[in-house]
Amino acid sequence: MPNHTAMDPSRRRWLRADFAAPRPAPCLPWLDAERCFAHCTRCGACTAACPEGIVAAGDGGFPAIDFARGGCTFCGACAAACPADLFAPERRAPWHARVVIGEGCMTHQRVYCQSCCDACEARAIGFAPALGTVPRPVLDDAACTACGACIGACPVGAIAWIDNGRKQARAGEAGTLRETATG
């Protein structure tokens, strides 16, 4: 008898006629995606518990982060609310991820914008003056928590959340994703 609790995202994409490269939403902090797909009951307790309102039902009803709604504060409410005890908050980092700013950033078109910097509570995004153009964003990887607040704040969707070298979440599709200089 087939296991109906497991989900195959590639099959769901085919049924929706979505043949583009997969862009799965980020899993919740301290939650392993494989464990989630295997054991999550999709009860919605983590969604209801999130004070930021960024946890939403993703593919197949599994919980996912929607950075278009805001950033994660790593409060742990989602982990505490899970009746299936799927989270592992004892890990040091909530996830192994980083944020990159792509070429779609408006500063590459000489448009002054610092929305990502304004949204970054960790102050991991700064702007370096550039001769003859507007200041360009510089991301401090050591200070970045990958909370995602900058993703939803970017008006052109030029910021991506990266996990294990794969593009995971993006607020929009503007520009080619290529890292900016880091400092």
C-alpha positions as CSV (number, residue, x, y, z in Angstrom):
1,M,0.0,0.0,0.0
2,P,1.5,3.4,-0.9
3,N,2.5,5.9,1.7
4,H,0.1,8.8,1.4
5,T,1.8,11.0,4.0
6,A,5.0,11.4,1.9
7,M,5.0,14.1,-0.7
8,D,6.8,14.2,-4.0
9,P,7.2,17.9,-4.9
10,S,8.2,17.1,-8.5
11,R,4.9,15.3,-9.1
12,R,2.9,18.2,-7.7
13,R,4.7,20.6,-10.1
14,W,3.9,18.3,-13.0
15,L,0.2,18.2,-12.2
16,R,0.2,22.0,-12.0
17,A,2.0,22.3,-15.3
18,D,4.8,24.1,-13.4
19,F,7.9,23.0,-15.4
20,A,10.2,25.7,-14.1
21,A,13.0,24.8,-11.8
22,P,11.6,24.0,-8.3
23,R,11.7,26.8,-5.7
24,P,10.5,25.1,-2.5
25,A,9.7,27.4,0.3
26,P,12.1,27.4,3.2
27,C,11.3,24.9,6.0
28,L,10.7,26.3,9.4
29,P,13.7,26.9,11.7
30,W,15.0,23.9,13.5
31,L,12.9,21.6,11.2
32,D,14.5,19.2,8.8
33,A,12.5,19.0,5.5
34,E,12.8,15.2,5.1
35,R,11.5,14.7,8.7
36,C,8.7,17.1,8.1
37,F,7.5,15.4,5.0
38,A,7.7,12.0,6.6
39,H,6.0,12.8,10.0
40,C,4.2,16.2,9.9
41,T,0.4,15.8,10.3
42,R,-0.3,19.2,8.7
43,C,-2.4,20.2,11.7
44,G,-1.5,23.9,11.4
45,A,-0.4,24.4,15.0
46,C,2.9,26.0,13.9
47,T,1.0,28.3,11.5
48,A,-1.4,29.5,14.3
49,A,1.5,29.9,16.8
50,C,3.7,32.2,14.6
51,P,3.4,35.7,16.0
52,E,5.0,37.2,12.8
53,G,2.4,35.4,10.6
54,I,5.1,34.1,8.2
55,V,4.4,30.4,8.6
56,A,1.9,29.3,5.9
57,A,0.8,26.0,4.3
58,G,3.1,25.2,1.5
59,D,3.0,22.4,-1.1
60,G,0.9,19.6,0.1
61,G,-0.2,21.6,3.2
62,F,3.2,21.2,4.8
63,P,4.4,24.3,6.8
64,A,6.7,26.7,5.1
65,I,8.1,30.2,5.6
66,D,6.6,33.0,3.5
67,F,9.2,35.7,3.5
68,A,6.9,38.0,1.6
69,R,5.1,38.4,4.9
70,G,8.1,39.4,6.9
71,G,11.2,37.9,8.6
72,C,11.6,35.2,11.2
73,T,12.5,36.3,14.8
74,F,13.5,32.8,15.8
75,C,11.1,33.0,18.8
76,G,10.5,29.2,18.8
77,A,6.7,29.5,19.0
78,C,6.3,27.1,16.0
79,A,8.6,24.5,17.6
80,A,6.8,24.8,21.0
81,A,3.3,24.4,19.3
82,C,4.2,21.3,17.3
83,P,2.3,18.3,18.8
84,A,4.4,15.8,16.7
85,D,7.7,17.1,18.3
86,L,9.4,17.4,14.9
87,F,11.6,20.4,15.7
88,A,15.2,20.2,17.0
89,P,15.7,23.6,18.7
90,E,18.8,22.3,20.5
91,R,20.8,22.9,17.3
92,R,22.9,26.0,17.4
93,A,21.6,27.5,14.2
94,P,17.9,27.6,13.3
95,W,18.9,26.7,9.8
96,H,22.0,26.6,7.6
97,A,21.2,29.3,5.2
98,R,22.3,32.6,3.9
99,V,20.9,35.5,1.9
100,V,22.3,36.8,-1.4
101,I,21.5,40.0,-3.3
102,G,21.2,39.5,-7.0
103,E,21.9,41.7,-10.1
104,G,18.2,42.6,-10.2
105,C,18.9,45.0,-7.3
106,M,17.8,48.5,-8.3
107,T,21.2,49.9,-7.4
108,H,22.5,48.2,-10.6
109,Q,20.2,50.4,-12.6
110,R,21.4,53.5,-10.6
111,V,18.2,53.7,-8.6
112,Y,18.7,54.7,-4.9
113,C,17.1,52.1,-2.7
114,Q,18.0,50.9,0.8
115,S,14.8,48.9,1.6
116,C,16.7,45.8,2.5
117,C,19.0,47.7,4.9
118,D,16.0,49.3,6.6
119,A,14.4,45.9,7.1
120,C,17.6,44.2,8.5
121,E,17.4,44.2,12.3
122,A,20.8,42.5,12.5
123,R,22.3,45.3,10.4
124,A,24.0,42.8,8.2
125,I,23.3,44.9,5.1
126,G,25.2,48.1,4.6
127,F,25.7,50.3,1.6
128,A,29.1,51.1,0.2
129,P,29.6,54.4,-1.7
130,A,30.5,54.0,-5.3
131,L,32.1,56.6,-7.5
132,G,29.7,57.8,-10.2
133,T,26.7,55.8,-9.1
134,V,24.4,55.1,-6.1
135,P,25.7,53.2,-3.1
136,R,25.6,49.4,-3.6
137,P,24.5,46.8,-0.9
138,V,27.2,44.9,0.9
139,L,26.1,41.9,2.9
140,D,28.0,40.9,6.1
141,D,27.6,37.1,6.0
142,A,28.8,36.8,9.6
143,A,26.1,39.1,10.9
144,C,23.3,37.8,8.7
145,T,20.9,35.5,10.5
146,A,19.0,34.6,7.2
147,C,15.8,35.7,8.9
148,G,14.4,36.8,5.5
149,A,13.1,40.2,6.5
150,C,15.1,41.8,3.6
151,I,13.4,39.4,1.0
152,G,9.9,40.8,1.5
153,A,11.2,44.3,1.8
154,C,13.0,44.3,-1.6
155,P,10.6,46.0,-4.1
156,V,12.1,44.0,-7.1
157,G,12.6,40.6,-5.6
158,A,16.4,40.7,-6.0
159,I,17.2,38.9,-2.7
160,A,17.2,35.1,-2.4
161,W,17.5,32.8,0.6
162,I,20.0,30.0,-0.1
163,D,20.2,26.6,1.7
164,N,22.7,24.0,0.8
165,G,23.6,25.8,-2.4
166,R,20.0,25.7,-3.8
167,K,17.8,28.7,-4.4
168,Q,15.0,28.3,-1.9
169,A,12.8,31.4,-1.7
170,R,12.5,34.6,-3.5
171,A,10.0,37.3,-3.3
172,G,10.1,38.0,-7.0
173,E,11.9,37.1,-10.2
174,A,13.7,40.3,-11.2
175,G,17.2,39.9,-12.5
176,T,19.7,37.1,-12.5
177,L,20.8,35.8,-9.2
178,R,24.4,36.5,-8.6
179,E,26.0,37.4,-5.3
180,T,27.1,40.9,-4.6
181,A,30.4,41.7,-2.9
182,T,30.5,40.6,0.7
183,G,32.3,42.5,3.4
